[in-house]
Amino acid sequence: MIMSIGTYVRRGRRFIRRWTSDPKLRAVVKGAGFMLCGFVLSAASLGNSPQPLSLAFLCAGLGLWQSLLVALGSTVGYYLLWGVAGTQGIIWTGAGLVICFALGGQKISRQMPLLMPALAGLSVAATGLMFQLLQAETTPIAMYFLRIALAIGAARIFASVLERRDPVMDWLALGLGVLSLCQTVPLAAINPGYIAAGALGAAAPFPAAALAGLALDLSQITNVPMAAVLSLAFLVRLVPGLPKWTAHAAPCAMYLLTAMLHGNGDWTPAIALALGGLLGVFLPAPATIAHRRGETGIAQVRLEMTAGVLAQTEQLLLETPEYPIDEPALIYKAADRACSACPCRESCRESAAATRLPTSLLHRPLITVEDLPIKCRKRGRLLLELRRMQDQYRSIRADRDRRREYRSALTQQYRFLSEYLQDLADRLPKRGDVLHQRYEPMVGVCSAGQESANGDRCVWFAGTECRYYVLLCDGMGTGFGAAEEGRAAAEVLRRLLSAGFPAEYALRSLNSLCTLRERAGAVTVDLAEIDLQNGKVNLYKWGAAPSYLLTPAGPEKIGTAAAPPGLSVTGTRETVDKLSLRRGETLILLSDGIDGEAAMRRAWDLTDKVPGEMASKVLQYGRGNGCDDATAAVIRLSPATLST
């Protein structure tokens, strides 16, 4: 059998996904990553002197087992890379481990974010003083204070990176990482620091690329000005019309050009920079900071970052594969159970063929003995087991459908929240803009219940940005249960809409809630979203009775009967009609307890009445025999007064 390359790729992806989903393997890989971080950070050097970056990482708020692994990797690094000079680094690591065990995760460390960095600086200061007094260490005073400042600053930077607060801190952390990688050189021609710097110069924002070049200059591994090289590489990316591959080749090319002008004959860094440029292909899109000021800008950036995380989570859920049902296994199980208890199993020649029956038998609702393609002497026994497997197959299918509904509802909510937060971030700088309300809403509601508890719930309230909402929720049936369904649905929608959630997202969230609670058809929704700036109305309906727009030309029917919410997360959705109430039109929302046609024949010319009186008349004319809860809501706009 010939298999395509795509088949091998899919198999490889499944194999990798299966291994990466193993919690034990992930724990081992994560532990090795923390040890490697400690080892690499212990290699950081300025002026051929070790620096306390591993101590700063330990004081950044790691967990206990993560701290142990980082400390282990750091201790090995100081011992192997620095020898006797690494003794002070080992003491730094021990001090950082004590600080992490004593205060890591404590309330005081969260309330005072500068406490851990300050303790890191104090540990470095005390260790340096002890070595100068007891071992007559000749470390220059400038290097002594530089170590203290680096411990404090790096601890704060790493803590911010772990909390995902600010892209600037991410750039600074990348620079510290390049500074550390420069000293871990497995091969002279392939320096990890150059590889990382090449990747940042090819794909990262300008500050990250420039800081990576500065780290290479501070490490003193070359006399070529690497900050200038990577800055020029970034400028190449800004030249219009160049192909995309030039951005990844720019770090290597700029190094060769600068080295030639500088008179440097060492071409080996160009190899590592070229490898880094290729690695930049796999880096994510660069994170940028919008040019905003003050607390508004900070809040806007955080909202955008949160929206991005939610969107990424939604994408991960959508990409999660769904493995097929193993139908041959069910057939084999049915045949095995039938044959194991069969008195003819020793002399039967069809037992092997029974395990290879077609899987299509599982899909037939009512199979008979004639449907079996084998000549089994005990067909009734095999038929019974196949029917049991059919029931099991249907149960598996129903369970998968249910989980698919759960996943769809979850991904839907992630998308809604992501788009809502992004929209909120976009509108945040405009919050000081004055919105002029030109209309004032007038709402009249009249309701009558079949029992003491009315299943209809009508609320009207102001939203954000001159929006006004009139919401009518009709709990199906009568009595306390219908009243509770209508009240709960109205409360959920009111809270979402008052917070500025888009109307269509709020309605679909209610649909997901009804679906997951298995309350299909428990409530219908009528929602009028009114823009008080221009008098336009978006009338959303989900299973609700038709509404009517009264104009001088007569009543106009809006909407038709449709499926209620709760049937499916993605299979049904709301309908929307766009109206206008600027010229004195009247919009009437009705529950299904009112005969709209009969009411409009008698009440369409009552537009001179106030909304409350008109709602009462509509209820009176259209209720009929009164076997269901009935509600009429009348909406009209009037020009806004100066005080409004």
C-alpha positions as CSV (number, residue, x, y, z in Angstrom):
1,M,0.0,0.0,0.0
2,I,1.4,3.4,-1.0
3,M,1.0,6.2,1.5
4,S,1.4,9.9,0.7
5,I,3.7,12.3,2.4
6,G,0.7,14.0,4.0
7,T,-0.2,10.6,5.7
8,Y,3.3,10.4,7.2
9,V,3.0,14.1,8.3
10,R,-0.3,13.4,10.0
11,R,1.0,10.4,11.7
12,G,4.0,12.3,12.9
13,R,1.8,15.1,14.3
14,R,-0.4,12.5,16.1
15,F,2.7,10.9,17.5
16,I,4.1,14.3,18.7
17,R,0.7,15.3,20.1
18,R,0.4,12.0,22.0
19,W,3.8,12.4,23.5
20,T,3.4,16.1,24.4
21,S,0.0,15.4,26.0
22,D,1.7,12.9,28.4
23,P,1.7,14.7,31.8
24,K,4.8,12.8,32.9
25,L,6.8,13.7,29.8
26,R,5.7,17.3,30.0
27,A,6.8,17.5,33.7
28,V,10.2,16.0,32.7
29,V,10.7,18.5,29.9
30,K,9.6,21.4,32.0
31,G,11.9,20.4,34.8
32,A,14.8,20.1,32.4
33,G,13.9,23.6,31.1
34,F,14.2,25.1,34.5
35,M,17.5,23.4,35.2
36,L,18.8,24.7,31.8
37,C,17.6,28.2,32.7
38,G,19.6,28.1,36.0
39,F,22.7,26.8,34.1
40,V,22.5,29.5,31.4
41,L,21.9,32.3,33.8
42,S,24.9,31.3,35.9
43,A,27.1,31.9,32.9
44,A,26.3,35.6,32.7
45,S,29.4,37.7,32.8
46,L,30.4,41.4,32.8
47,G,34.1,42.3,32.9
48,N,35.0,38.6,33.2
49,S,33.1,38.5,36.5
50,P,30.1,36.3,37.4
51,Q,26.7,38.1,37.8
52,P,23.7,37.1,40.0
53,L,21.1,36.5,37.3
54,S,20.2,33.1,38.6
55,L,19.6,34.6,42.1
56,A,17.3,37.2,40.4
57,F,15.4,34.5,38.7
58,L,14.9,32.6,42.0
59,C,13.5,35.8,43.5
60,A,11.0,36.3,40.7
61,G,8.3,34.3,42.3
62,L,8.8,30.8,41.1
63,G,7.2,27.7,42.7
64,L,9.1,25.5,45.2
65,W,10.0,22.7,42.9
66,Q,10.8,25.1,40.0
67,S,13.2,26.9,42.4
68,L,14.9,23.7,43.4
69,L,15.6,22.8,39.8
70,V,16.8,26.3,38.9
71,A,19.1,26.2,41.9
72,L,20.4,22.8,40.9
73,G,21.2,24.0,37.4
74,S,22.7,27.2,38.7
75,T,25.0,25.4,41.1
76,V,26.2,23.1,38.4
77,G,26.8,26.1,36.1
78,Y,28.8,28.1,38.6
79,Y,30.9,25.1,39.5
80,L,31.7,24.0,35.9
81,L,31.9,27.4,34.2
82,W,33.7,29.5,36.9
83,G,35.5,27.0,39.1
84,V,36.7,28.7,42.3
85,A,35.4,32.1,41.2
86,G,31.9,30.5,41.1
87,T,31.9,30.0,44.9
88,Q,30.2,33.4,45.4
89,G,27.6,32.4,42.8
90,I,26.8,29.2,44.6
91,I,26.2,31.2,47.8
92,W,23.9,33.6,45.8
93,T,22.0,30.5,44.7
94,G,21.6,29.3,48.2
95,A,20.4,32.7,49.4
96,G,17.9,32.9,46.6
97,L,16.6,29.4,47.5
98,V,16.1,30.4,51.1
99,I,14.3,33.6,50.1
100,C,12.1,31.7,47.7
101,F,11.2,29.1,50.4
102,A,10.6,31.7,53.0
103,L,8.6,34.3,51.1
104,G,7.6,32.8,47.8
105,G,3.9,32.8,47.4
106,Q,3.3,34.6,50.6
107,K,0.8,37.4,50.9
108,I,3.5,40.0,51.8
109,S,5.4,39.3,48.6
110,R,2.3,40.0,46.6
111,Q,1.5,43.1,48.5
112,M,5.1,44.4,48.3
113,P,6.3,43.6,44.8
114,L,9.7,45.2,45.4
115,L,10.4,43.1,48.5
116,M,11.9,40.1,46.7
117,P,14.2,42.2,44.4
118,A,15.3,44.2,47.5
119,L,16.2,40.9,49.3
120,A,18.1,39.8,46.2
121,G,20.2,43.0,46.2
122,L,20.8,42.7,49.9
123,S,22.0,39.1,49.5
124,V,24.5,40.2,46.8
125,A,25.7,43.1,48.9
126,A,26.2,40.9,52.0
127,T,28.0,38.2,50.1
128,G,30.3,40.7,48.4
129,L,31.1,42.3,51.7
130,M,31.8,39.0,53.3
131,F,34.2,37.9,50.5
132,Q,36.0,41.2,50.7
133,L,36.5,41.0,54.5
134,L,37.2,37.3,54.8
135,Q,39.0,36.4,51.6
136,A,40.4,39.8,50.6
137,E,38.6,39.7,47.3
138,T,39.7,42.5,44.9
139,T,36.4,43.1,43.1
140,P,36.3,46.8,42.0
141,I,33.7,48.9,43.8
142,A,32.0,49.7,40.6
143,M,31.5,46.0,39.9
144,Y,30.2,45.5,43.4
145,F,27.5,48.1,43.0
146,L,26.8,46.9,39.5
147,R,26.1,43.4,40.8
148,I,23.6,44.8,43.4
149,A,21.8,46.9,40.8
150,L,21.7,44.0,38.4
151,A,20.2,41.6,41.0
152,I,17.5,44.1,41.9
153,G,16.6,45.1,38.3
154,A,16.8,41.5,36.9
155,A,14.5,40.2,39.7
156,R,12.0,42.8,38.9
157,I,12.2,42.1,35.2
158,F,11.8,38.4,35.6
159,A,8.9,38.8,37.9
160,S,7.1,41.0,35.4
161,V,7.8,38.5,32.6
162,L,6.3,35.7,34.6
163,E,3.2,37.8,35.2
164,R,3.0,38.8,31.5
165,R,2.7,42.5,32.3
166,D,4.7,44.5,29.9
167,P,6.4,43.9,26.5
168,V,9.2,46.2,27.6
169,M,10.1,43.9,30.4
170,D,10.0,41.0,27.9
171,W,12.6,42.8,25.7
172,L,14.8,43.5,28.7
173,A,14.6,39.8,29.7
174,L,15.6,38.8,26.2
175,G,18.6,41.0,26.4
176,L,19.7,39.4,29.7
177,G,19.1,36.0,28.1
178,V,21.5,36.9,25.2
179,L,24.0,38.1,27.7
180,S,23.9,34.7,29.5
181,L,23.9,32.6,26.3
182,C,27.1,34.4,25.0
183,Q,29.2,32.6,27.7
184,T,27.8,29.1,27.0
185,V,29.8,28.1,23.9
186,P,29.7,24.4,22.9
187,L,31.4,25.2,19.6
188,A,33.4,28.3,18.7
189,A,31.5,28.8,15.4
190,I,28.0,28.3,16.9
191,N,27.6,30.7,19.8
192,P,24.1,30.4,21.3
193,G,24.2,34.1,22.0
194,Y,24.8,35.0,18.4
195,I,22.0,32.6,17.3
196,A,19.5,34.2,19.7
197,A,20.6,37.7,18.7
198,G,20.3,36.8,15.0
199,A,16.7,35.6,15.6
200,L,15.8,38.8,17.5
201,G,17.4,40.9,14.8
202,A,15.4,39.2,12.1
203,A,11.9,39.0,13.7
204,A,11.8,41.0,17.0
205,P,10.9,44.7,17.5
206,F,13.6,47.3,17.4
207,P,14.2,47.6,21.2
208,A,14.6,43.8,21.6
209,A,17.1,43.7,18.7
210,A,19.1,46.7,20.0
211,L,19.2,45.2,23.5
212,A,20.4,41.9,22.1
213,G,23.2,43.7,20.3
214,L,24.1,45.7,23.5
215,A,24.3,42.4,25.4
216,L,26.8,41.0,22.9
217,D,28.9,44.2,23.2
218,L,28.8,44.0,27.0
219,S,29.9,40.3,26.9
220,Q,33.1,41.4,25.1
221,I,33.2,38.4,22.8
222,T,33.8,40.5,19.7
223,N,35.1,44.0,18.9
224,V,32.5,44.5,16.2
225,P,29.8,46.8,17.5
226,M,26.9,44.4,17.5
227,A,24.3,47.0,18.7
228,A,24.9,48.8,15.4
229,V,24.8,45.6,13.4
230,L,21.4,44.5,14.8
231,S,20.0,48.0,14.5
232,L,21.0,48.1,10.9
233,A,19.5,44.7,10.4
234,F,16.2,46.0,11.7
235,L,16.3,49.0,9.4
236,V,16.7,46.7,6.4
237,R,13.3,45.2,7.4
238,L,11.7,48.7,7.0
239,V,12.8,49.1,3.4
240,P,9.7,48.7,1.2
241,G,9.7,46.4,-1.7
242,L,12.3,43.9,-0.4
243,P,11.4,40.2,-0.3
244,K,10.6,38.7,3.1
245,W,13.8,36.5,3.1
246,T,16.0,39.6,3.3
247,A,14.8,40.3,6.8
248,H,16.2,36.9,7.9
249,A,19.4,37.3,6.1
250,A,20.0,40.9,7.3
251,P,21.8,40.1,10.6
252,C,24.4,38.0,8.9
253,A,24.8,40.5,6.0
254,M,25.1,43.5,8.3
255,Y,27.7,41.7,10.4
256,L,29.8,40.9,7.4
257,L,29.5,44.5,6.1
258,T,30.3,46.0,9.5
259,A,33.2,43.6,10.2
260,M,34.8,44.5,6.8
261,L,34.5,48.2,7.5
262,H,35.8,47.6,11.0
263,G,38.8,45.6,9.8
264,N,37.8,42.5,11.7
265,G,38.7,39.2,10.0
266,D,36.7,36.9,12.3
267,W,33.8,35.6,10.1
268,T,32.7,32.8,12.5
269,P,29.9,34.9,14.1
270,A,28.2,35.2,10.7
271,I,27.4,31.5,10.8
272,A,25.6,31.7,14.1
273,L,23.8,34.9,13.0
274,A,22.7,33.2,9.8
275,L,21.3,30.3,11.8
276,G,19.5,32.8,14.1
277,G,18.0,34.5,11.1
278,L,16.5,31.2,10.0
279,L,15.3,30.6,13.5
280,G,13.5,33.9,13.4
281,V,11.0,32.4,10.9
282,F,9.5,30.4,13.7
283,L,9.2,33.3,16.2
284,P,5.8,34.8,16.8
285,A,4.7,38.2,15.5
286,P,6.5,41.0,17.4
287,A,4.7,42.5,20.3
288,T,4.4,46.3,20.0
289,I,3.3,48.9,22.4
290,A,0.8,51.6,21.2
291,H,1.9,55.2,21.8
292,R,-0.4,56.0,24.7
293,R,0.1,57.8,27.9
294,G,-1.0,57.5,31.4
295,E,-3.2,55.0,33.1
296,T,-5.6,54.8,30.1
297,G,-2.7,53.5,27.9
298,I,-1.7,50.9,30.5
299,A,-5.3,49.7,30.8
300,Q,-5.7,49.6,27.1
301,V,-2.5,47.5,26.6
302,R,-3.6,45.1,29.3
303,L,-7.1,44.7,27.7
304,E,-5.5,44.0,24.3
305,M,-3.1,41.5,25.8
306,T,-6.0,39.7,27.6
307,A,-8.0,39.7,24.4
308,G,-5.1,38.1,22.5
309,V,-4.8,35.4,25.2
310,L,-8.5,34.6,24.9
311,A,-8.3,34.5,21.1
312,Q,-5.3,32.2,21.3
313,T,-7.2,29.9,23.7
314,E,-10.1,29.8,21.4
315,Q,-7.8,28.8,18.5
316,L,-6.2,26.0,20.6
317,L,-9.6,24.6,21.4
318,L,-10.7,24.7,17.8
319,E,-7.5,22.9,16.7
320,T,-8.0,20.1,19.3
321,P,-8.5,16.9,17.2
322,E,-11.5,14.6,17.7
323,Y,-10.5,11.0,17.3
324,P,-12.9,8.6,15.5
325,I,-14.9,5.9,17.3
326,D,-13.2,2.5,17.1
327,E,-16.1,0.7,15.4
328,P,-14.1,-2.5,14.5
329,A,-13.4,-2.8,18.2
330,L,-17.1,-2.8,19.0
331,I,-17.7,-5.5,16.4
332,Y,-14.9,-7.6,17.8
333,K,-16.2,-7.2,21.3
334,A,-19.7,-8.3,20.3
335,A,-18.4,-11.3,18.4
336,D,-16.1,-12.3,21.3
337,R,-18.8,-12.1,23.9
338,A,-21.2,-14.1,21.7
339,C,-18.6,-16.8,20.9
340,S,-17.2,-17.1,24.4
341,A,-20.5,-18.3,25.8
342,C,-21.5,-20.4,22.7
343,P,-21.6,-24.2,23.2
344,C,-20.5,-24.6,19.6
345,R,-17.3,-22.5,19.9
346,E,-15.0,-25.5,19.6
347,S,-16.2,-26.7,16.3
348,C,-17.4,-23.4,14.8
349,R,-15.7,-22.2,11.6
350,E,-17.3,-18.8,11.6
351,S,-15.8,-17.4,14.8
352,A,-13.0,-15.6,13.0
353,A,-15.3,-14.2,10.4
354,A,-17.7,-12.9,13.1
355,T,-14.9,-10.6,14.4
356,R,-14.6,-9.1,11.0
357,L,-18.2,-8.3,10.4
358,P,-18.9,-4.9,8.5
359,T,-19.1,-1.9,10.8
360,S,-22.2,-0.8,8.9
361,L,-24.2,-3.1,11.1
362,L,-23.7,-0.6,14.0
363,H,-25.5,2.0,12.0
364,R,-28.6,0.0,11.2
365,P,-31.4,0.7,13.7
366,L,-33.1,-2.7,13.5
367,I,-30.9,-5.5,12.3
368,T,-32.3,-9.0,11.8
369,V,-30.8,-12.5,11.4
370,E,-31.0,-12.0,7.6
371,D,-28.7,-9.0,7.8
372,L,-25.8,-11.2,9.2
373,P,-23.4,-12.1,6.3
374,I,-22.1,-15.3,8.1
375,K,-23.7,-18.7,8.6
376,C,-23.5,-18.8,12.4
377,R,-25.3,-21.6,14.1
378,K,-26.3,-19.4,17.1
379,R,-27.3,-16.2,15.2
380,G,-29.7,-15.1,17.9
381,R,-26.8,-14.9,20.4
382,L,-24.7,-12.9,18.0
383,L,-27.6,-10.7,17.1
384,L,-28.3,-9.9,20.8
385,E,-24.6,-8.9,21.3
386,L,-24.6,-6.7,18.2
387,R,-27.7,-4.9,19.4
388,R,-26.0,-4.3,22.7
389,M,-23.0,-2.8,20.8
390,Q,-25.5,-0.7,18.9
391,D,-26.7,0.8,22.1
392,Q,-23.2,1.4,23.3
393,Y,-22.3,3.0,19.9
394,R,-25.3,5.3,20.2
395,S,-24.2,6.2,23.8
396,I,-20.7,7.0,22.6
397,R,-22.1,9.1,19.8
398,A,-24.4,11.0,22.1
399,D,-21.6,11.6,24.6
400,R,-19.4,13.0,21.8
401,D,-22.2,15.2,20.6
402,R,-22.6,16.5,24.1
403,R,-18.9,17.2,24.5
404,R,-18.9,18.9,21.1
405,E,-21.7,21.2,22.3
406,Y,-19.7,21.9,25.4
407,R,-16.6,22.7,23.4
408,S,-18.5,24.9,21.0
409,A,-20.1,26.8,23.8
410,L,-16.7,27.3,25.4
411,T,-14.9,28.5,22.3
412,Q,-17.9,30.7,21.5
413,Q,-17.6,32.5,24.9
414,Y,-13.8,32.8,24.5
415,R,-14.4,34.5,21.1
416,F,-17.1,36.8,22.5
417,L,-14.9,37.9,25.4
418,S,-11.9,38.4,23.2
419,E,-13.7,40.6,20.7
420,Y,-15.5,42.4,23.5
421,L,-12.2,43.2,25.4
422,Q,-10.6,44.3,22.1
423,D,-13.5,46.6,21.3
424,L,-13.4,47.9,24.9
425,A,-9.6,48.7,24.5
426,D,-10.2,50.5,21.2
427,R,-12.9,52.6,22.7
428,L,-11.0,53.4,25.9
429,P,-9.2,56.5,24.7
430,K,-12.5,57.9,23.4
431,R,-14.2,57.6,26.8
432,G,-14.0,61.4,27.2
433,D,-15.9,62.0,23.9
434,V,-19.2,63.6,24.5
435,L,-22.1,61.7,22.9
436,H,-25.2,63.9,22.2
437,Q,-28.5,62.2,23.0
438,R,-31.1,63.5,20.6
439,Y,-34.0,61.4,21.7
440,E,-35.6,60.3,24.9
441,P,-37.3,56.9,25.2
442,M,-40.9,56.5,26.4
443,V,-41.8,52.9,27.4
444,G,-45.2,51.6,28.5
445,V,-45.7,48.0,29.6
446,C,-48.9,46.2,30.6
447,S,-49.0,42.5,31.6
448,A,-51.5,39.9,32.8
449,G,-50.7,36.5,34.1
450,Q,-52.7,33.3,34.0
451,E,-51.5,32.4,37.5
452,S,-50.1,34.4,40.4
453,A,-46.6,34.0,39.0
454,N,-46.3,35.7,35.6
455,G,-43.9,34.0,33.1
456,D,-43.4,37.2,31.1
457,R,-40.6,39.4,32.2
458,C,-40.1,42.9,30.6
459,V,-37.3,45.2,31.7
460,W,-36.0,48.5,30.1
461,F,-32.7,50.1,31.0
462,A,-29.9,52.3,29.7
463,G,-26.8,50.7,28.2
464,T,-23.5,52.3,27.1
465,E,-22.8,55.0,24.6
466,C,-26.4,56.3,24.2
467,R,-27.9,52.8,23.9
468,Y,-31.2,52.0,25.4
469,Y,-32.7,48.5,25.7
470,V,-36.2,47.1,26.1
471,L,-36.2,43.4,26.8
472,L,-39.1,41.0,26.8
473,C,-38.5,37.4,28.0
474,D,-41.4,35.0,27.8
475,G,-41.0,31.9,29.9
476,M,-42.8,29.0,28.2
477,G,-45.9,27.9,29.9
478,T,-47.4,29.4,33.0
479,G,-46.8,29.3,36.7
480,F,-43.7,29.6,38.9
481,G,-41.4,27.6,36.6
482,A,-42.1,29.9,33.6
483,A,-41.7,32.9,35.8
484,E,-38.4,31.8,37.1
485,E,-37.1,31.0,33.6
486,G,-38.2,34.5,32.3
487,R,-36.7,36.3,35.3
488,A,-33.3,34.4,35.1
489,A,-33.0,35.0,31.3
490,A,-33.9,38.7,31.7
491,E,-31.4,39.2,34.5
492,V,-28.5,37.5,32.6
493,L,-29.1,39.6,29.5
494,R,-29.6,42.8,31.5
495,R,-26.2,42.4,33.2
496,L,-24.4,41.7,30.0
497,L,-26.0,44.5,28.0
498,S,-25.5,47.0,30.8
499,A,-21.8,46.2,30.8
500,G,-21.6,47.0,27.1
501,F,-21.6,43.4,25.8
502,P,-22.8,43.4,22.1
503,A,-26.4,42.3,21.9
504,E,-25.8,39.4,19.5
505,Y,-23.1,38.0,21.8
506,A,-25.4,38.4,24.8
507,L,-28.2,36.5,23.1
508,R,-25.9,33.7,21.9
509,S,-24.5,33.4,25.4
510,L,-28.0,32.9,26.7
511,N,-28.5,30.3,23.9
512,S,-25.4,28.4,25.0
513,L,-26.6,28.5,28.6
514,C,-30.0,27.1,27.7
515,T,-28.4,24.4,25.6
516,L,-26.0,23.2,28.3
517,R,-28.8,23.2,30.9
518,E,-30.9,21.2,28.5
519,R,-33.6,23.9,28.7
520,A,-34.4,24.2,25.0
521,G,-37.5,26.2,24.4
522,A,-37.8,27.3,28.0
523,V,-37.8,31.0,27.1
524,T,-38.1,33.3,24.1
525,V,-36.5,36.7,23.7
526,D,-37.5,40.0,22.2
527,L,-34.8,42.7,22.4
528,A,-35.0,46.2,21.1
529,E,-31.7,48.0,21.0
530,I,-32.3,51.8,20.6
531,D,-29.7,54.3,19.6
532,L,-30.7,57.5,21.2
533,Q,-28.4,59.5,19.0
534,N,-30.1,58.8,15.7
535,G,-33.3,57.0,16.7
536,K,-32.5,53.8,15.0
537,V,-33.5,50.4,16.4
538,N,-32.1,46.9,16.1
539,L,-34.9,44.5,16.9
540,Y,-33.5,41.1,17.9
541,K,-35.8,38.1,18.1
542,W,-35.1,34.5,19.2
543,G,-38.3,32.4,19.1
544,A,-40.5,35.4,20.1
545,A,-43.9,36.3,18.7
546,P,-44.0,38.9,15.9
547,S,-43.8,42.6,16.8
548,Y,-45.5,45.5,15.1
549,L,-44.3,48.9,13.9
550,L,-47.1,51.5,13.8
551,T,-46.6,54.2,11.1
552,P,-49.0,56.7,9.6
553,A,-49.6,54.2,6.8
554,G,-50.7,51.5,9.2
555,P,-49.2,48.6,11.2
556,E,-46.3,46.7,9.8
557,K,-45.5,43.2,11.1
558,I,-41.9,42.6,12.2
559,G,-40.5,39.1,12.5
560,T,-41.9,35.6,12.1
561,A,-42.1,32.5,14.2
562,A,-38.8,30.8,14.7
563,A,-37.0,28.2,16.8
564,P,-36.4,29.2,20.5
565,P,-33.0,29.4,22.0
566,G,-31.4,26.3,23.6
567,L,-31.7,23.8,20.7
568,S,-28.1,24.0,19.7
569,V,-25.0,26.1,20.3
570,T,-24.3,26.7,16.6
571,G,-27.3,25.4,14.8
572,T,-29.7,28.3,15.5
573,R,-29.3,32.0,16.0
574,E,-31.2,35.2,16.5
575,T,-32.8,37.3,13.8
576,V,-32.4,41.0,13.6
577,D,-34.5,43.7,11.9
578,K,-33.4,47.4,11.5
579,L,-36.0,50.0,12.2
580,S,-36.3,53.7,12.8
581,L,-38.4,55.6,15.4
582,R,-37.2,59.1,14.4
583,R,-40.5,60.2,12.8
584,G,-42.8,59.3,15.7
585,E,-43.3,55.6,14.8
586,T,-44.4,53.3,17.6
587,L,-42.9,49.8,18.2
588,I,-45.0,47.2,20.0
589,L,-43.4,44.0,21.5
590,L,-45.9,41.2,22.3
591,S,-45.6,37.9,24.1
592,D,-47.3,34.9,22.6
593,G,-50.3,35.3,24.9
594,I,-51.6,38.1,22.7
595,D,-53.2,37.8,19.3
596,G,-51.3,40.5,17.5
597,E,-53.4,40.5,14.4
598,A,-56.6,41.1,16.4
599,A,-55.0,43.7,18.6
600,M,-53.7,45.7,15.6
601,R,-57.0,45.8,13.9
602,R,-58.4,47.8,16.8
603,A,-55.4,49.6,18.3
604,W,-53.2,50.8,15.4
605,D,-54.8,54.2,15.4
606,L,-54.2,54.8,19.1
607,T,-50.8,56.5,18.5
608,D,-52.0,59.7,20.2
609,K,-52.2,57.8,23.5
610,V,-49.3,57.7,25.9
611,P,-47.3,54.4,25.8
612,G,-48.8,53.1,29.1
613,E,-52.4,53.6,28.1
614,M,-51.7,52.2,24.6
615,A,-50.1,49.0,26.1
616,S,-53.2,48.5,28.2
617,K,-55.5,48.8,25.2
618,V,-53.4,46.4,23.2
619,L,-53.5,43.9,26.0
620,Q,-57.3,44.3,26.3
621,Y,-57.9,43.9,22.5
622,G,-55.6,41.0,21.9
623,R,-55.6,38.7,24.9
624,G,-58.6,36.6,23.8
625,N,-59.4,33.7,26.1
626,G,-56.5,34.4,28.5
627,C,-55.1,30.9,28.6
628,D,-51.5,32.1,28.6
629,D,-49.5,34.9,30.2
630,A,-49.7,38.1,28.1
631,T,-47.5,41.2,27.9
632,A,-47.5,44.2,25.6
633,A,-44.6,46.7,25.6
634,V,-45.0,50.0,23.7
635,I,-41.9,52.0,22.7
636,R,-41.8,55.5,21.3
637,L,-39.1,58.2,21.0
638,S,-39.5,61.9,21.7
639,P,-37.0,64.8,21.2
640,A,-34.6,65.1,24.1
641,T,-34.9,68.1,26.3
642,L,-31.9,70.3,27.2
643,S,-31.6,68.7,30.7
644,T,-31.5,65.2,29.1
